[in-house]
């Protein structure tokens, strides 16, 4: 599961990494993005010719649902069932996005409670988590554009901390994820699902941080400071 992450890269760096014509939304640095909050996402524009950066609610609201339901958490979709589960299969087939991040957080159970860890690239470059998006409109005309992060089994780095982690895509696969579609539906599904695997742990780091990250009211770069374990 991925329950918190950070988006703080400079808009120019984001535009370059994701080949955006411009960062078209407010790219204020955020270090503790929490469920139901707006997040930056990258997807194909309606013309299917270029990428756009938009803000979506984190927590998928299927287009066919009655609206947000607090009884269910839809911030994550499992890679193993995302193509078949009713809540996600339409979005998996037609509405895929990239969710930029600079770090994400996981919690390791311990005798003293859950210890948060920060996970990020050693070179500090941004990366993309595989996501899906939806457009929901209520009978009263209200609209919610939302997204979810796809999670898979943990790699060797994360396994001692948690059993799941977000799917992190290689930049070479961004085009496939955003627009990969073949006439053969099953071949297309297989091509996309092949991307839903744990990222190679080389080049990544995970380290304990302050439990301040547990509260969304704390949202500053100090959250990423390694905890003094000495």
DRENTIBA-806880 format. One line per 8 residues: number of its first residue (from 1); for each residue x, y, z of N, C-alpha, C. Coordinates in nm, 2 decimals. Atoms other than C-alpha are relative to their C-alpha. Example, Ala and Ser with C-alpha at 12.3 -4.5 7.8 and 13.67 -1.06 7.14 Angstrom:
2
1	0.09 -0.12 0.00 1.23 -0.45 0.78 0.09 0.12 0.00; -0.09 -0.11 0.00 1.37 -0.11 0.71 -0.08 0.11 0.08;
end
This chain:
230
1	0.08 -0.12 0.00 0.00 0.00 0.00 0.09 0.12 0.00; -0.07 -0.13 -0.01 0.11 0.36 -0.06 -0.10 0.10 0.05; 0.09 -0.09 -0.07 -0.06 0.60 0.18 0.04 0.14 0.01; -0.05 -0.14 0.00 0.16 0.91 0.16 0.12 0.00 -0.10; -0.11 -0.02 0.08 0.41 1.05 -0.08 0.03 0.15 -0.01; -0.04 -0.14 0.01 0.59 1.37 -0.18 0.02 0.04 -0.14; -0.01 -0.05 0.14 0.58 1.59 -0.49 0.06 0.14 0.02; -0.06 -0.13 -0.03 0.83 1.88 -0.46 0.10 0.04 -0.11;
9	-0.10 -0.03 0.11 1.04 1.88 -0.79 -0.04 0.14 -0.06; 0.02 -0.13 0.07 1.08 2.22 -0.96 -0.09 -0.03 -0.13; 0.09 0.02 0.12 0.81 2.26 -1.24 0.08 -0.01 -0.13; -0.08 0.01 0.12 1.09 2.30 -1.50 0.06 -0.14 -0.01; -0.06 0.14 0.00 1.24 1.96 -1.39 -0.11 -0.09 -0.04; 0.12 0.09 0.04 0.89 1.80 -1.41 -0.03 0.01 -0.15; 0.03 -0.02 0.14 0.83 1.95 -1.75 0.10 -0.08 -0.09; -0.10 0.07 0.08 1.16 1.81 -1.88 -0.01 -0.15 0.02;
17	0.00 0.14 -0.02 1.13 1.47 -1.72 -0.12 -0.07 -0.07; 0.13 0.06 0.05 0.77 1.41 -1.83 -0.03 0.05 -0.14; 0.02 -0.05 0.14 0.81 1.59 -2.17 -0.13 0.07 -0.01; 0.12 -0.08 0.00 0.54 1.84 -2.09 0.04 0.14 -0.07; -0.01 -0.13 0.06 0.49 2.16 -2.29 0.02 0.11 0.11; -0.01 -0.09 -0.11 0.45 2.33 -1.96 -0.06 -0.06 0.12; 0.07 0.05 -0.12 0.36 2.26 -1.60 -0.12 0.09 0.02; 0.12 -0.09 0.02 0.00 2.39 -1.63 -0.08 0.01 0.13;
25	0.07 -0.01 -0.13 -0.10 2.35 -1.26 0.10 0.06 0.11; -0.08 -0.05 -0.12 0.02 2.50 -0.93 0.09 -0.11 0.05; -0.10 0.10 -0.04 0.34 2.30 -0.85 0.06 0.03 0.13; -0.05 -0.03 -0.13 0.38 2.41 -0.50 0.06 -0.12 0.07; -0.06 0.11 -0.06 0.62 2.18 -0.32 -0.08 -0.06 0.11; 0.08 0.07 -0.10 0.44 1.92 -0.11 0.08 -0.13 0.05; -0.08 0.11 -0.06 0.61 1.67 0.13 -0.08 -0.10 0.07; 0.08 0.09 -0.08 0.32 1.49 0.28 -0.14 -0.01 -0.06;
33	0.12 0.02 0.07 0.05 1.42 0.02 -0.08 -0.11 0.06; 0.08 0.10 -0.07 -0.24 1.24 0.19 -0.13 -0.03 -0.08; 0.12 0.04 0.07 -0.55 1.06 0.06 -0.11 0.11 0.00; 0.11 -0.09 0.03 -0.84 1.27 -0.08 0.05 0.14 -0.03; -0.06 -0.12 0.04 -0.60 1.56 -0.14 0.03 0.01 -0.15; -0.03 0.00 0.14 -0.53 1.69 -0.49 0.15 -0.03 -0.02; -0.14 0.04 0.04 -0.22 1.55 -0.66 0.03 0.03 -0.14; -0.04 -0.02 0.13 -0.03 1.63 -0.97 0.00 -0.13 -0.08;
41	0.00 0.12 0.08 -0.08 1.37 -1.25 0.03 0.04 -0.14; -0.03 -0.02 0.14 0.04 1.34 -1.61 -0.08 -0.10 -0.08; 0.08 0.09 0.09 -0.19 1.20 -1.88 0.00 0.06 -0.14; 0.01 -0.05 0.13 -0.25 1.23 -2.25 -0.12 0.10 -0.01; 0.11 -0.09 0.02 -0.46 1.53 -2.35 -0.10 -0.06 -0.09; 0.11 0.05 0.08 -0.79 1.49 -2.53 0.04 -0.03 -0.14; -0.04 0.02 0.14 -0.62 1.52 -2.87 0.09 -0.13 -0.01; -0.09 0.12 0.00 -0.40 1.21 -2.77 0.14 0.03 -0.06;
49	-0.12 -0.04 0.06 -0.10 1.40 -2.91 0.11 0.05 0.09; -0.10 -0.05 -0.09 0.07 1.55 -2.61 -0.05 -0.03 0.14; 0.03 0.03 -0.14 0.09 1.51 -2.24 -0.04 0.13 0.07; 0.04 -0.11 -0.08 -0.08 1.74 -1.99 0.02 -0.03 0.15; -0.02 0.02 -0.14 -0.02 1.79 -1.62 -0.13 0.06 0.07; 0.13 -0.04 -0.06 -0.35 1.81 -1.42 0.00 -0.04 0.15; 0.02 0.03 -0.14 -0.46 1.80 -1.06 -0.12 -0.08 0.02; 0.11 0.09 -0.02 -0.68 1.51 -0.95 -0.01 -0.04 0.15;
57	0.02 0.04 -0.14 -0.83 1.40 -0.62 0.06 -0.14 0.02; -0.06 0.14 -0.03 -0.63 1.10 -0.47 -0.11 -0.08 0.07; 0.11 0.09 -0.05 -0.89 0.83 -0.42 -0.10 -0.02 -0.11; 0.08 0.01 0.12 -1.06 0.69 -0.72 -0.15 -0.01 0.03; 0.15 0.01 -0.01 -1.44 0.75 -0.77 -0.04 -0.05 -0.14; 0.04 0.05 0.13 -1.56 0.52 -1.05 -0.12 0.08 -0.06; 0.09 -0.09 0.07 -1.77 0.70 -1.31 -0.15 -0.05 0.02; 0.13 0.06 -0.01 -2.06 0.46 -1.25 -0.06 0.00 0.15;
65	0.04 0.00 -0.14 -2.07 0.50 -0.87 -0.09 0.11 0.04; 0.09 -0.11 -0.05 -2.30 0.71 -0.66 0.08 0.12 0.06; -0.09 -0.11 -0.05 -2.00 0.92 -0.55 0.10 -0.06 0.11; -0.10 0.05 -0.10 -1.72 0.90 -0.28 -0.07 -0.07 0.11; 0.05 0.08 -0.11 -1.78 0.64 -0.02 0.11 -0.02 0.10; -0.11 0.01 -0.10 -1.58 0.67 0.30 0.02 -0.14 0.06; -0.02 0.13 -0.05 -1.63 0.31 0.38 0.11 -0.08 -0.08; -0.10 0.07 0.08 -1.39 0.21 0.10 0.12 0.09 -0.03;
73	-0.12 -0.07 0.04 -1.03 0.32 0.04 0.03 -0.04 -0.14; -0.03 0.03 0.14 -0.96 0.35 -0.33 0.12 0.08 -0.05; -0.13 -0.07 0.03 -0.62 0.52 -0.31 0.10 -0.09 -0.07; -0.09 0.10 0.07 -0.45 0.20 -0.43 -0.08 -0.11 -0.07; 0.06 0.12 0.07 -0.54 -0.07 -0.68 0.11 -0.10 -0.01; -0.09 0.11 0.00 -0.37 -0.41 -0.67 0.03 -0.04 -0.14; -0.05 0.03 0.14 -0.16 -0.49 -0.98 -0.06 -0.14 -0.05; 0.05 0.13 0.04 -0.29 -0.85 -0.97 -0.14 -0.01 -0.05;
81	0.15 0.00 0.04 -0.66 -0.76 -1.01 -0.05 0.13 -0.07; 0.04 -0.13 0.06 -0.66 -0.41 -1.16 -0.07 -0.01 -0.13; 0.06 0.02 0.14 -0.75 -0.54 -1.51 -0.14 -0.06 0.01; 0.13 0.07 -0.01 -1.05 -0.74 -1.38 -0.10 0.05 0.10; 0.09 -0.05 -0.11 -1.19 -0.57 -1.07 -0.09 0.11 -0.06; 0.10 -0.10 0.05 -1.51 -0.37 -1.16 0.04 0.14 0.03; -0.03 -0.14 -0.04 -1.39 -0.06 -0.98 0.11 0.06 -0.09; -0.12 -0.05 0.07 -1.07 -0.04 -1.19 0.01 -0.04 -0.15;
89	-0.03 0.06 0.13 -1.10 -0.24 -1.52 -0.02 0.10 -0.11; 0.02 -0.09 0.11 -1.25 0.04 -1.73 0.11 0.10 -0.01; -0.11 -0.10 0.00 -0.99 0.29 -1.62 0.13 -0.06 -0.04; -0.12 0.07 0.04 -0.71 0.03 -1.67 0.00 -0.01 -0.15; 0.00 0.02 0.15 -0.82 -0.02 -2.03 0.01 0.14 -0.07; 0.01 -0.13 0.08 -0.87 0.35 -2.12 0.05 0.12 0.07; -0.03 -0.13 -0.07 -0.77 0.60 -1.85 0.12 -0.02 0.09; -0.12 0.02 -0.07 -0.41 0.55 -1.74 0.08 0.13 0.01;
97	-0.08 -0.12 -0.02 -0.18 0.82 -1.59 0.13 -0.03 0.07; -0.12 0.00 -0.08 0.15 0.89 -1.44 -0.01 0.09 0.12; 0.01 -0.08 -0.12 0.17 1.02 -1.08 0.14 0.03 0.04; -0.14 -0.03 -0.04 0.50 1.21 -1.03 0.02 0.00 0.15; -0.04 0.00 -0.15 0.68 1.17 -0.70 0.15 0.02 0.01; -0.15 -0.01 -0.03 1.01 1.25 -0.54 0.03 -0.09 0.11; -0.02 0.10 -0.10 0.96 1.01 -0.25 -0.13 -0.05 0.04; 0.12 0.05 -0.05 0.70 0.79 -0.09 0.03 -0.06 0.14;
105	-0.02 0.04 -0.14 0.65 0.67 0.27 -0.07 -0.14 0.02; 0.06 0.13 -0.05 0.59 0.32 0.42 0.03 -0.01 0.15; -0.01 0.02 -0.15 0.54 0.21 0.78 0.03 -0.14 0.03; -0.04 0.13 -0.05 0.72 -0.08 0.94 -0.06 -0.03 0.14; 0.05 0.03 -0.13 0.54 -0.25 1.23 0.11 -0.03 0.09; -0.10 0.03 -0.10 0.74 -0.26 1.55 -0.06 -0.01 0.14; 0.06 0.01 -0.13 0.69 -0.32 1.92 -0.04 0.14 0.06; 0.03 -0.14 -0.05 0.68 0.06 1.97 -0.10 0.07 -0.09;
113	0.09 -0.06 0.09 0.42 0.12 1.70 0.07 0.00 -0.14; -0.05 0.01 0.14 0.47 0.17 1.32 0.10 0.11 -0.02; -0.11 -0.09 0.03 0.80 0.33 1.22 -0.01 0.04 -0.15; 0.00 -0.05 0.14 0.78 0.55 0.90 0.14 0.00 -0.06; -0.12 -0.01 0.08 1.04 0.52 0.63 -0.02 0.08 -0.12; 0.00 -0.08 0.12 1.12 0.75 0.34 0.07 -0.09 -0.11; -0.06 0.07 0.11 1.19 0.58 0.00 0.01 0.09 -0.11; -0.02 -0.09 0.11 1.34 0.77 -0.28 0.13 -0.04 -0.08;
121	-0.12 0.03 0.08 1.60 0.76 -0.56 0.13 0.06 0.07; -0.12 -0.06 -0.06 1.96 0.81 -0.44 0.05 0.12 -0.08; -0.04 -0.12 0.07 2.01 1.06 -0.72 -0.10 0.12 0.01; 0.10 -0.11 -0.03 1.71 1.26 -0.60 -0.09 0.04 -0.13; 0.08 -0.04 0.12 1.55 1.26 -0.95 -0.15 -0.04 0.02; 0.14 0.04 -0.01 1.17 1.24 -0.98 -0.03 -0.13 -0.07; 0.04 0.13 0.07 0.99 0.92 -1.08 -0.15 0.00 -0.02; 0.14 0.01 0.03 0.65 0.81 -1.19 -0.06 -0.13 0.05;
129	0.07 0.12 -0.04 0.41 0.58 -1.02 -0.12 -0.02 -0.10; 0.10 0.03 0.10 0.16 0.40 -1.24 -0.14 0.03 0.07; 0.13 -0.04 -0.06 -0.19 0.54 -1.19 -0.12 -0.01 -0.10; 0.12 0.00 0.08 -0.55 0.54 -1.32 -0.08 0.12 0.04; 0.08 -0.12 -0.04 -0.79 0.83 -1.34 -0.15 -0.02 -0.05; 0.14 0.01 0.03 -1.17 0.87 -1.36 -0.06 0.14 0.00; 0.08 -0.13 0.00 -1.42 1.15 -1.43 -0.14 -0.04 0.05; 0.13 0.03 -0.06 -1.74 1.13 -1.21 -0.08 0.13 0.00;
137	0.09 -0.12 -0.01 -2.04 1.36 -1.24 -0.13 -0.04 0.06; 0.12 0.03 -0.08 -2.33 1.36 -1.00 -0.13 0.06 -0.07; 0.13 -0.05 0.06 -2.70 1.42 -1.08 -0.02 0.15 0.02; 0.01 -0.15 -0.02 -2.66 1.77 -0.94 0.10 0.08 -0.08; -0.10 -0.07 0.09 -2.39 1.85 -1.19 0.14 0.01 0.07; -0.13 0.00 -0.07 -2.10 1.82 -0.93 0.09 -0.10 -0.08; -0.10 0.08 0.07 -1.78 1.68 -1.08 0.12 -0.03 0.09; -0.12 0.04 -0.07 -1.49 1.48 -0.93 0.09 -0.07 -0.10;
145	-0.10 0.07 0.08 -1.18 1.40 -1.13 0.10 -0.06 0.10; -0.07 0.07 -0.10 -0.99 1.14 -0.93 0.11 -0.10 -0.06; -0.10 0.10 0.04 -0.70 0.89 -0.94 0.03 -0.10 0.11; -0.05 0.10 -0.09 -0.55 0.59 -0.78 0.14 -0.04 -0.04; -0.13 0.05 0.02 -0.20 0.44 -0.75 0.00 -0.15 0.00; -0.01 0.15 0.01 -0.13 0.08 -0.86 0.12 -0.05 0.09; -0.10 0.05 -0.08 0.06 -0.12 -0.61 0.03 -0.15 -0.03; -0.04 0.14 0.02 0.25 -0.45 -0.64 0.08 -0.05 0.12;
153	-0.08 0.06 -0.11 0.46 -0.68 -0.43 0.13 0.08 0.02; -0.12 -0.08 -0.04 0.76 -0.52 -0.25 0.12 -0.06 -0.06; -0.13 0.05 0.04 1.11 -0.55 -0.39 0.09 -0.03 0.12; -0.09 0.04 -0.11 1.41 -0.66 -0.19 0.03 0.11 0.10; -0.03 -0.11 -0.09 1.47 -0.31 -0.05 -0.12 0.02 0.10; 0.12 -0.03 -0.08 1.11 -0.27 0.08 -0.06 -0.12 0.08; 0.06 0.11 -0.06 1.03 -0.62 0.18 0.02 -0.01 0.15; -0.01 0.00 -0.15 1.17 -0.58 0.54 -0.09 0.10 0.06;
161	0.09 -0.11 -0.06 0.94 -0.28 0.58 -0.15 -0.03 -0.02; 0.13 0.03 0.03 0.62 -0.36 0.40 -0.01 -0.11 -0.11; 0.02 0.10 0.10 0.48 -0.63 0.17 -0.04 0.05 -0.14; 0.05 -0.06 0.13 0.35 -0.39 -0.10 0.08 0.13 -0.02; -0.06 -0.13 0.04 0.49 -0.09 -0.29 -0.07 0.05 -0.13; 0.06 -0.05 0.12 0.37 0.14 -0.57 0.08 -0.05 -0.12; -0.06 0.03 0.13 0.44 0.04 -0.93 0.07 0.12 -0.05; -0.07 -0.11 0.05 0.72 0.26 -1.05 0.05 -0.03 -0.14;
169	-0.03 0.03 0.14 0.76 0.29 -1.42 0.13 0.05 -0.05; -0.12 -0.05 0.07 1.07 0.32 -1.63 -0.04 0.11 -0.10; 0.04 -0.11 0.10 1.07 0.65 -1.83 -0.01 -0.05 -0.14; 0.01 0.06 0.13 1.12 0.43 -2.14 -0.14 -0.06 -0.03; 0.13 0.06 0.01 0.77 0.29 -2.07 -0.11 0.10 0.02; 0.11 -0.09 -0.02 0.58 0.61 -2.01 -0.10 0.01 -0.12; 0.09 0.00 0.12 0.45 0.62 -2.37 -0.09 -0.12 -0.01; 0.08 0.12 0.00 0.33 0.26 -2.35 -0.11 0.01 0.10;
177	0.10 -0.01 -0.11 0.15 0.32 -2.02 -0.11 0.10 -0.03; 0.10 -0.10 0.03 -0.02 0.64 -2.13 -0.08 -0.03 -0.12; 0.08 0.01 0.13 -0.12 0.54 -2.48 0.00 -0.14 -0.06; -0.01 0.14 0.06 -0.04 0.17 -2.53 -0.13 -0.06 -0.02; 0.12 0.06 0.03 -0.33 0.03 -2.71 0.01 -0.07 -0.13; -0.01 0.08 0.12 -0.34 -0.25 -2.97 -0.14 -0.04 -0.04; 0.13 0.05 0.05 -0.63 -0.38 -3.18 -0.03 -0.13 0.08; 0.03 0.12 -0.07 -0.59 -0.71 -3.00 0.00 0.03 0.15;
185	0.02 -0.05 -0.14 -0.73 -0.63 -2.65 0.08 -0.08 0.10; -0.07 0.08 -0.09 -0.58 -0.93 -2.48 0.15 0.02 -0.01; -0.15 -0.02 0.01 -0.23 -0.86 -2.62 0.03 0.14 0.06; -0.02 -0.13 -0.06 -0.27 -0.50 -2.51 0.00 -0.01 0.16; 0.01 0.02 -0.14 -0.37 -0.61 -2.16 0.13 -0.06 0.05; -0.12 0.07 -0.04 -0.07 -0.84 -2.14 0.12 0.09 0.00; -0.11 -0.09 0.01 0.16 -0.57 -2.25 0.01 0.10 0.12; 0.01 -0.09 -0.12 0.04 -0.33 -1.98 0.03 -0.07 0.13;
193	-0.02 0.07 -0.12 0.03 -0.58 -1.71 0.15 -0.04 0.03; -0.14 0.03 -0.02 0.39 -0.67 -1.78 0.08 0.11 0.06; -0.06 -0.11 -0.06 0.48 -0.33 -1.66 -0.02 0.01 0.15; 0.04 -0.01 -0.14 0.32 -0.38 -1.32 0.08 -0.09 0.09; -0.09 0.08 -0.08 0.62 -0.52 -1.14 0.08 0.08 0.10; -0.08 -0.08 -0.09 0.85 -0.42 -0.85 0.12 0.07 -0.07; -0.12 -0.06 0.06 1.12 -0.17 -0.95 0.13 -0.06 0.05; -0.13 0.04 -0.03 1.48 -0.27 -0.95 0.05 0.08 0.12;
201	-0.03 -0.08 -0.12 1.60 -0.17 -0.60 0.14 0.07 -0.01; -0.13 -0.07 0.01 1.95 -0.06 -0.72 -0.03 0.15 -0.03; 0.02 -0.14 0.02 1.97 0.32 -0.71 -0.11 0.06 0.09; 0.10 -0.05 -0.10 1.71 0.35 -0.43 0.05 -0.01 0.14; -0.03 0.01 -0.14 1.73 0.41 -0.06 -0.13 0.01 0.08; 0.11 0.00 -0.10 1.50 0.36 0.24 0.06 0.02 0.13; -0.06 -0.03 -0.13 1.56 0.50 0.58 -0.11 0.06 0.10; 0.11 -0.05 -0.09 1.36 0.58 0.90 0.00 0.15 0.02;
209	0.02 -0.14 -0.01 1.22 0.92 0.95 -0.09 0.03 0.12; 0.08 -0.04 -0.11 1.03 1.12 1.22 -0.15 -0.05 -0.02; 0.14 0.04 0.01 0.67 1.01 1.30 -0.09 0.12 -0.02; 0.08 -0.11 0.03 0.56 1.36 1.23 -0.07 -0.02 -0.13; 0.06 0.02 0.13 0.48 1.24 0.88 -0.14 -0.07 0.02; 0.13 0.07 -0.03 0.19 1.05 1.04 -0.12 0.10 -0.01; 0.10 -0.10 0.00 0.00 1.38 1.05 0.01 0.09 -0.12; -0.01 -0.08 0.12 -0.09 1.56 0.73 0.02 0.15 0.02;
217	-0.02 -0.15 -0.03 -0.07 1.90 0.90 0.15 0.03 -0.01; -0.14 -0.03 0.02 0.31 1.86 0.88 0.04 -0.03 -0.14; -0.03 0.01 0.14 0.43 1.92 0.53 0.12 0.09 -0.04; -0.13 -0.08 0.03 0.79 2.04 0.50 0.11 -0.09 -0.03; -0.12 0.08 0.04 1.13 1.92 0.38 0.06 -0.08 0.12; -0.05 0.06 -0.12 1.22 1.83 0.74 -0.05 -0.15 0.01; 0.06 0.13 -0.01 1.00 1.52 0.70 0.09 -0.11 -0.06; -0.09 0.10 0.07 1.26 1.36 0.47 0.14 -0.01 0.07;
225	-0.13 0.01 -0.07 1.55 1.41 0.72 0.01 -0.14 0.07; -0.02 0.13 -0.07 1.69 1.07 0.84 -0.01 0.02 0.15; 0.01 0.00 -0.14 1.60 0.99 1.19 0.13 -0.04 0.07; -0.12 0.03 -0.07 1.88 0.99 1.44 -0.02 -0.13 0.08; 0.01 0.13 -0.07 1.91 0.62 1.54 0.11 -0.03 0.10; -0.11 0.02 -0.09 2.22 0.67 1.74 -0.03 0.02 0.15;
end
